Amino acid sequence: MVGTTLVRMAINVMKSQNADEIVLETEHTNVGALSLYQNLGFIRDKRLYRYYLNGVDAFRLKLFCRDGVASGAENDNNLNRNQASTSTKENDSCLNSSNIRN
């Protein structure tokens, strides 16, 4: 719950500064982090093989803050936009600062 609140607050700050998208990486085995970010509307953009120094893979995750933001290869653009648009609309209400609980 604390992690979710902190991420929501960070998202709100980035959106207030007109960010087009938010990008982060997390270890592909970190189920808790992947679940948290997915519930906030992030989508898996790419698997990054041997990303960490210990050789573990990561996922690049993205949250699109505005409609029409393109990312990745041409074939991935439509998929990412559709997923992001759906996720963002569903999660906008939970990302408003008025909904953040202390």
ROZA-191105 format. One record per atom (N, C-alpha, C, O): residue number from 1; chain; atom name; x, y, z negated. Coordinates in Angstrom, 3 decimals. Atoms other than C-alpha are relative to their C-alpha. Layout:
<rs>
    i  ch  at      east     north        up
  NUM   A  CA         X         Y         Z
...
</rs>
This chain:
<rs>
    i  ch  at      east     north        up
    1   A   N     0.823    -1.192     0.000
    1   A  CA     0.000     0.000     0.000
    1   A   C     0.871     1.261     0.000
    1   A   O     0.563     2.223     0.704
    2   A   N    -0.900    -1.155     0.023
    2   A  CA     2.836     2.417    -0.795
    2   A   C     0.671     0.153     1.360
    2   A   O     0.791     1.261     1.881
    3   A   N    -0.639    -0.049    -1.315
    3   A  CA     4.586     1.485     2.455
    3   A   C    -0.933     0.552     1.058
    3   A   O    -0.531     1.381     1.876
    4   A   N     0.993    -0.484    -0.966
    4   A  CA     1.430     2.070     4.468
    4   A   C    -0.212     1.499    -0.149
    4   A   O    -0.270     2.227     0.842
    5   A   N     0.197    -1.430     0.258
    5   A  CA     0.908     5.451     2.835
    5   A   C     1.179     0.814     0.513
    5   A   O     0.988     1.855     1.141
    6   A   N    -1.181    -0.724    -0.462
    6   A  CA     4.487     6.522     3.548
    6   A   C     0.074     0.048     1.525
    6   A   O     0.402     1.086     2.100
    7   A   N    -0.035     0.017    -1.469
    7   A  CA     4.292     5.433     7.196
    7   A   C    -1.075     0.917     0.564
    7   A   O    -0.830     1.643     1.527
    8   A   N     1.075    -0.903    -0.462
    8   A  CA     0.950     7.224     7.627
    8   A   C     0.417     1.455    -0.135
    8   A   O     0.174     2.264     0.761
    9   A   N    -0.447    -1.385     0.206
    9   A  CA     2.437    10.392     6.175
    9   A   C     1.038     0.387     1.057
    9   A   O     0.986     1.489     1.604
   10   A   N    -1.017    -0.280    -1.021
   10   A  CA     5.424    10.164     8.539
   10   A   C    -0.641     0.164     1.373
   10   A   O    -0.263     1.056     2.133
   11   A   N     0.712    -0.094    -1.284
   11   A  CA     3.106     9.569    11.517
   11   A   C    -0.700     1.350     0.102
   11   A   O    -0.629     2.016     1.135
   12   A   N     0.712    -1.284    -0.017
   12   A  CA     1.022    12.602    10.570
   12   A   C     0.945     1.169     0.233
   12   A   O     0.612     2.091     0.978
   13   A   N    -0.981    -1.068    -0.191
   13   A  CA     4.119    14.814    10.370
   13   A   C     0.454     0.022     1.457
   13   A   O     0.514     1.085     2.075
   14   A   N    -0.454     0.045    -1.395
   14   A  CA     5.346    13.614    13.773
   14   A   C    -1.088     0.463     0.965
   14   A   O    -0.803     1.165     1.936
   15   A   N     1.102    -0.454    -0.849
   15   A  CA     1.908    14.137    15.319
   15   A   C    -0.191     1.509    -0.109
   15   A   O    -0.471     2.171     0.890
   16   A   N     0.167    -1.440     0.177
   16   A  CA     1.700    17.634    13.828
   16   A   C     1.086     0.785     0.730
   16   A   O     0.917     1.966     1.030
   17   A   N    -1.096    -0.620    -0.751
   17   A  CA     4.999    18.368    15.592
   17   A   C    -0.052    -0.392     1.475
   17   A   O     0.940    -0.269     2.194
   18   A   N     0.295     0.305    -1.400
   18   A  CA     3.475    17.194    18.915
   18   A   C     0.847    -1.128     0.600
   18   A   O     1.234    -1.064     1.766
   19   A   N    -0.715     1.164    -0.528
   19   A  CA     5.318    13.882    19.251
   19   A   C    -0.877    -0.705     1.033
   19   A   O    -2.082    -0.856     0.834
   20   A   N     0.715     0.768    -1.021
   20   A  CA     4.336    11.983    22.401
   20   A   C    -0.156    -1.451    -0.426
   20   A   O    -1.198    -2.070    -0.209
   21   A   N     0.026     1.385     0.445
   21   A  CA     5.206     8.616    20.920
   21   A   C     0.971    -0.171    -1.165
   21   A   O     1.892     0.623    -1.358
   22   A   N    -0.871     0.334     1.121
   22   A  CA     6.812     7.055    17.867
   22   A   C     0.563    -1.385     0.290
   22   A   O    -0.183    -2.317     0.589
   23   A   N    -0.678     1.258    -0.331
   23   A  CA     9.361     4.286    18.398
   23   A   C     0.817    -0.450    -1.204
   23   A   O     1.489     0.355    -1.848
   24   A   N    -0.821     0.563     1.061
   24   A  CA    10.934     1.988    15.839
   24   A   C     0.335    -1.439     0.337
   24   A   O    -0.250    -2.035     1.241
   25   A   N    -0.378     1.392    -0.181
   25   A  CA    12.594    -1.390    15.618
   25   A   C    -0.120    -0.707    -1.338
   25   A   O     0.138    -0.120    -2.389
   26   A   N     0.033     0.826     1.198
   26   A  CA    12.044    -4.194    13.129
   26   A   C     0.372    -1.424     0.356
   26   A   O     0.138    -1.883     1.474
   27   A   N    -0.426     1.375    -0.212
   27   A  CA    13.422    -7.682    12.736
   27   A   C    -1.191    -0.860     0.422
   27   A   O    -2.283    -0.742    -0.135
   28   A   N     1.120     0.774    -0.546
   28   A  CA    11.333   -10.175    14.685
   28   A   C    -0.585    -0.988    -1.006
   28   A   O    -1.698    -1.476    -0.809
   29   A   N     0.504     0.917     1.023
   29   A  CA    10.965   -12.378    11.592
   29   A   C    -0.643     0.725    -1.182
   29   A   O    -1.126     0.075    -2.109
   30   A   N     0.543    -0.786     1.109
   30   A  CA     9.765    -9.547     9.317
   30   A   C    -1.516     0.124     0.165
   30   A   O    -2.030     1.137     0.640
   31   A   N     1.446     0.091    -0.200
   31   A  CA     6.112   -10.566     9.278
   31   A   C    -0.739     1.140    -0.705
   31   A   O    -1.697     1.688    -0.159
   32   A   N     0.660    -1.079     0.740
   32   A  CA     5.152    -7.991     6.632
   32   A   C     0.071     1.333     0.728
   32   A   O    -0.930     2.039     0.849
   33   A   N    -0.166    -1.265    -0.723
   33   A  CA     6.586    -5.052     8.571
   33   A   C    -0.782    -0.021     1.309
   33   A   O    -1.438     0.961     1.658
   34   A   N     0.733     0.092    -1.270
   34   A  CA     5.138    -6.274    11.872
   34   A   C    -1.497     0.155    -0.224
   34   A   O    -2.178     0.818     0.558
   35   A   N     1.422    -0.123     0.327
   35   A  CA     1.709    -6.599    10.269
   35   A   C    -0.364     1.439    -0.367
   35   A   O    -1.375     1.963     0.100
   36   A   N     0.244    -1.384     0.400
   36   A  CA     1.916    -3.145     8.676
   36   A   C    -0.076     0.904     1.226
   36   A   O    -1.031     1.664     1.388
   37   A   N    -0.042    -0.881    -1.169
   37   A  CA     2.889    -1.446    11.928
   37   A   C    -1.128    -0.311     0.985
   37   A   O    -1.709     0.604     1.567
   38   A   N     1.098     0.354    -0.901
   38   A  CA     0.351    -3.392    14.004
   38   A   C    -1.323     0.557    -0.531
   38   A   O    -2.139     1.059     0.242
   39   A   N     1.230    -0.541     0.586
   39   A  CA    -2.414    -2.380    11.591
   39   A   C    -0.094     1.515     0.135
   39   A   O    -1.187     2.076     0.062
   40   A   N    -0.008    -1.454    -0.201
   40   A  CA    -1.382     1.246    12.119
   40   A   C    -0.049     0.385     1.480
   40   A   O    -0.019     1.569     1.817
   41   A   N     0.175    -0.287    -1.422
   41   A  CA    -1.681     0.917    15.902
   41   A   C     1.238    -0.160     0.854
   41   A   O     1.175     0.071     2.061
   42   A   N    -1.214     0.224    -0.788
   42   A  CA     1.891     0.147    16.966
   42   A   C    -0.163    -1.245     0.855
   42   A   O    -0.828    -2.202     0.458
   43   A   N    -0.010     1.159    -0.882
   43   A  CA     2.346    -2.236    19.872
   43   A   C     1.438    -0.464     0.203
   43   A   O     2.376     0.328     0.119
   44   A   N    -1.326     0.547    -0.287
   44   A  CA     5.269    -4.533    20.629
   44   A   C     0.356     0.359     1.433
   44   A   O    -0.316    -0.064     2.374
   45   A   N    -0.411    -0.463    -1.321
   45   A  CA     7.083    -2.938    23.538
   45   A   C     1.016    -0.938     0.626
   45   A   O     0.953    -1.213     1.824
   46   A   N    -1.086     0.788    -0.564
   46   A  CA    10.121    -5.156    23.927
   46   A   C     0.683    -0.793    -1.103
   46   A   O     0.802    -0.324    -2.235
   47   A   N    -0.834     0.769     0.922
   47   A  CA    12.089    -7.926    22.241
   47   A   C     1.454     0.346     0.288
   47   A   O     1.893     0.312     1.438
   48   A   N    -1.400    -0.392    -0.122
   48   A  CA    15.676    -6.861    21.616
   48   A   C     0.859    -1.150    -0.542
   48   A   O     0.993    -1.336    -1.752
   49   A   N    -0.768     1.177     0.373
   49   A  CA    17.870    -9.941    21.624
   49   A   C     1.321     0.384    -0.653
   49   A   O     2.039     1.257    -0.166
   50   A   N    -1.235    -0.211     0.753
   50   A  CA    20.740   -10.022    19.092
   50   A   C     0.194     1.489    -0.327
   50   A   O     1.303     2.012    -0.222
   51   A   N    -0.008    -1.438     0.254
   51   A  CA    19.888    -6.438    18.127
   51   A   C     0.838     0.366    -1.219
   51   A   O     1.587     1.343    -1.196
   52   A   N    -0.716    -0.292     1.238
   52   A  CA    21.313    -6.563    14.616
   52   A   C     1.390    -0.631     0.009
   52   A   O     1.638    -1.584     0.748
   53   A   N    -1.376     0.490     0.056
   53   A  CA    24.981    -7.152    13.747
   53   A   C     0.087    -1.478    -0.355
   53   A   O     1.032    -2.160     0.041
   54   A   N    -0.016     1.408     0.370
   54   A  CA    24.092   -10.537    12.269
   54   A   C    -0.581    -0.901     1.093
   54   A   O    -0.731    -2.106     0.894
   55   A   N     0.488     0.769    -1.145
   55   A  CA    22.696   -11.618    15.663
   55   A   C    -1.498    -0.215     0.043
   55   A   O    -1.991    -0.877     0.956
   56   A   N     1.445     0.182     0.057
   56   A  CA    19.018   -11.483    14.699
   56   A   C    -0.683     0.936     1.005
   56   A   O    -0.259     2.073     1.207
   57   A   N     0.777    -0.777    -0.954
   57   A  CA    16.491   -10.279    17.280
   57   A   C    -0.897     1.011    -0.714
   57   A   O    -1.195     0.876    -1.901
   58   A   N     0.943    -0.997     0.506
   58   A  CA    14.234    -7.269    16.806
   58   A   C    -1.091     0.223     1.037
   58   A   O    -0.942    -0.145     2.202
   59   A   N     1.025    -0.502    -0.909
   59   A  CA    11.039    -5.947    18.319
   59   A   C     0.048     1.513    -0.021
   59   A   O     0.153     2.119    -1.087
   60   A   N     0.206    -1.445    -0.093
   60   A  CA    10.806    -2.372    19.566
   60   A   C    -1.510     0.202    -0.027
   60   A   O    -2.239    -0.388     0.770
   61   A   N     1.420    -0.289     0.152
   61   A  CA     7.419    -1.053    18.476
   61   A   C    -0.262     1.449     0.364
   61   A   O     0.562     2.327     0.109
   62   A   N     0.354    -1.368    -0.398
   62   A  CA     5.649     2.002    19.836
   62   A   C    -1.420     0.332    -0.415
   62   A   O    -2.319    -0.508    -0.400
   63   A   N     1.318    -0.567     0.260
   63   A  CA     2.750     4.156    18.791
   63   A   C    -0.116     1.227     0.891
   63   A   O     0.671     2.165     0.763
   64   A   N     0.194    -1.132    -0.902
   64   A  CA     1.473     6.514    21.478
   64   A   C    -0.894     1.025    -0.687
   64   A   O    -1.989     0.703    -1.149
   65   A   N     0.702    -1.060     0.715
   65   A  CA     0.351     9.819    20.016
   65   A   C    -0.939     0.795     0.890
   65   A   O    -1.866     1.442     0.402
   66   A   N     0.844    -0.756    -0.935
   66   A  CA    -1.194    11.323    23.144
   66   A   C    -0.363    -0.890     1.169
   66   A   O     0.401    -1.784     1.533
   67   A   N     0.439     0.759    -1.164
   67   A  CA    -3.153     9.908    26.069
   67   A   C     0.928     0.248     1.184
   67   A   O     1.448     1.349     1.363
   68   A   N    -0.762    -0.134    -1.231
   68   A  CA    -1.268     9.257    29.281
   68   A   C     1.499    -0.060    -0.164
   68   A   O     2.223     0.223     0.790
   69   A   N    -1.443     0.113     0.201
   69   A  CA     2.171     8.727    27.748
   69   A   C     0.455    -1.317     0.595
   69   A   O    -0.025    -2.383     0.211
   70   A   N    -0.470     1.199    -0.693
   70   A  CA     4.028     6.290    29.980
   70   A   C     1.231    -0.561    -0.687
   70   A   O     2.004     0.168    -1.309
   71   A   N    -1.165     0.652     0.600
   71   A  CA     6.591     3.763    28.816
   71   A   C     0.304    -1.286     0.741
   71   A   O    -0.609    -1.977     1.192
   72   A   N    -0.401     1.286    -0.553
   72   A  CA     8.583     0.862    30.240
   72   A   C    -0.128    -0.068     1.504
   72   A   O    -0.283     0.949     2.181
   73   A   N     0.099     0.253    -1.440
   73   A  CA     8.423    -0.679    33.694
   73   A   C    -1.409     0.307     0.490
   73   A   O    -2.351     0.369    -0.300
   74   A   N     1.285    -0.379    -0.583
   74   A  CA     5.594     0.195    36.063
   74   A   C    -1.110    -0.978    -0.371
   74   A   O    -2.217    -0.545    -0.691
   75   A   N     1.024     0.980     0.347
   75   A  CA     3.718    -3.050    35.376
   75   A   C    -0.380     0.058    -1.464
   75   A   O    -1.516    -0.260    -1.816
   76   A   N     0.272    -0.084     1.428
   76   A  CA     3.987    -2.511    31.624
   76   A   C    -0.767     1.261    -0.363
   76   A   O    -1.434     1.300    -1.397
   77   A   N     0.629    -1.277     0.331
   77   A  CA     2.677     1.062    31.767
   77   A   C    -1.487    -0.130    -0.256
   77   A   O    -1.983     0.350    -1.274
   78   A   N     1.442     0.107     0.155
   78   A  CA    -0.971     0.183    32.265
   78   A   C    -0.374    -0.813    -1.226
   78   A   O    -1.291    -0.442    -1.959
   79   A   N     0.264     0.831     1.158
   79   A  CA    -0.910    -2.565    29.650
   79   A   C     0.255     0.778    -1.282
   79   A   O    -0.580     0.780    -2.187
   80   A   N    -0.339    -0.757     1.205
   80   A  CA     0.830    -0.371    27.081
   80   A   C    -0.988     1.126    -0.252
   80   A   O    -1.406     1.334    -1.391
   81   A   N     0.935    -1.105     0.168
   81   A  CA    -1.471     2.581    27.692
   81   A   C    -1.353    -0.505    -0.473
   81   A   O    -1.963     0.087    -1.363
   82   A   N     1.294     0.537     0.401
   82   A  CA    -4.589     0.447    27.411
   82   A   C     0.035    -0.474    -1.447
   82   A   O    -0.888    -0.194    -2.211
   83   A   N    -0.128     0.467     1.376
   83   A  CA    -3.375    -1.205    24.206
   83   A   C     0.122     1.181    -0.945
   83   A   O    -0.528     1.221    -1.990
   84   A   N    -0.238    -1.152     0.866
   84   A  CA    -2.187     2.081    22.763
   84   A   C    -1.259     0.831    -0.155
   84   A   O    -1.582     1.278    -1.255
   85   A   N     1.210    -0.799     0.048
   85   A  CA    -5.368     3.919    23.658
   85   A   C    -1.026    -0.640    -0.923
   85   A   O    -1.643     0.044    -1.740
   86   A   N     0.940     0.711     0.847
   86   A  CA    -7.515     1.265    22.014
   86   A   C     0.450     0.056    -1.448
   86   A   O    -0.342     0.365    -2.338
   87   A   N    -0.514     0.016     1.366
   87   A  CA    -5.277     1.004    18.964
   87   A   C    -0.040     1.380    -0.620
   87   A   O    -0.414     1.527    -1.784
   88   A   N    -0.042    -1.353     0.539
   88   A  CA    -4.891     4.757    18.572
   88   A   C    -1.399     0.476    -0.356
   88   A   O    -1.592     1.061    -1.421
   89   A   N     1.361    -0.431     0.285
   89   A  CA    -8.641     5.425    18.803
   89   A   C    -0.547    -0.704    -1.232
   89   A   O    -1.230    -0.089    -2.052
   90   A   N     0.481     0.749     1.146
   90   A  CA    -9.368     2.670    16.292
   90   A   C     0.665     0.467    -1.280
   90   A   O     0.050     0.409    -2.345
   91   A   N    -0.765    -0.320     1.193
   91   A  CA    -6.704     3.915    13.894
   91   A   C     0.108     1.487    -0.289
   91   A   O     0.678     1.857    -1.315
   92   A   N    -0.113    -1.435     0.230
   92   A  CA    -7.008     7.713    14.240
   92   A   C    -0.597     0.393    -1.347
   92   A   O    -0.040     1.235    -2.052
   93   A   N     0.634    -0.388     1.250
   93   A  CA    -9.373     7.885    11.283
   93   A   C     0.865    -0.347    -1.198
   93   A   O     0.838     0.361    -2.205
   94   A   N    -0.839     0.363     1.148
   94   A  CA    -6.901     6.093     9.031
   94   A   C     1.289     0.798    -0.022
   94   A   O     2.003     0.752    -1.024
   95   A   N    -1.237    -0.750    -0.058
   95   A  CA    -4.044     8.363    10.113
   95   A   C    -0.173     1.466    -0.365
   95   A   O     0.810     2.204    -0.448
   96   A   N     0.224    -1.392     0.397
   96   A  CA    -5.673    11.649     9.133
   96   A   C     0.487     0.176    -1.430
   96   A   O     0.258    -0.680    -2.284
   97   A   N    -0.574    -0.226     1.322
   97   A  CA    -3.948    13.149     6.131
   97   A   C    -1.076     0.023    -1.091
   97   A   O    -0.781    -0.263    -2.251
   98   A   N     1.065    -0.035     1.003
   98   A  CA    -7.316    13.541     4.393
   98   A   C    -0.355    -1.396    -0.501
   98   A   O    -0.972    -1.537    -1.556
   99   A   N     0.297     1.370     0.403
   99   A  CA    -7.583     9.744     4.239
   99   A   C     1.131    -0.649    -0.781
   99   A   O     0.993    -1.795    -1.208
  100   A   N    -1.132     0.564     0.713
  100   A  CA    -4.227     9.215     2.550
  100   A   C    -0.264     0.099    -1.497
  100   A   O    -0.563     1.172    -2.022
  101   A   N     0.226     0.033     1.447
  101   A  CA    -4.602     8.145    -1.068
  101   A   C     1.337     0.084    -0.718
  101   A   O     2.319    -0.523    -0.294
  102   A   N    -1.231    -0.115     0.812
  102   A  CA    -2.004     9.088    -3.671
  102   A   C     0.129    -1.179    -0.934
  102   A   O     1.094    -1.262    -1.694
</rs>
